[in-house]
Amino acid sequence: MNDELDLLIESAASAWRERDASGRVVPPPAWWDLAPDARMLAFEAQVETRELERVADRDGFSGTVRAVLARLESP
């Protein structure tokens, strides 16, 4: 892969997600810049990253699980 594609995939695979004005999660801008086959690579990178997060977390939670729990606990 080339550096630009690697950066787009890494950006799309990160756990951080922007929210719109109503609070809905929106795809990262990099997602729209990826071709369909590169989106599959980004998805696979997301799966691998979440697994690493679960292994590293003392409770076995991924960053996604932590983010959901935080939103459920906030007023």
ABEGO torsion letter per residue (X at the ends): XBAAAAAAAAAAABABBBBBAAGBBBBBAAAAABBAAAAAAAAAAAAAAAAAAAAABAAGBBAAAAAAAAAAABX
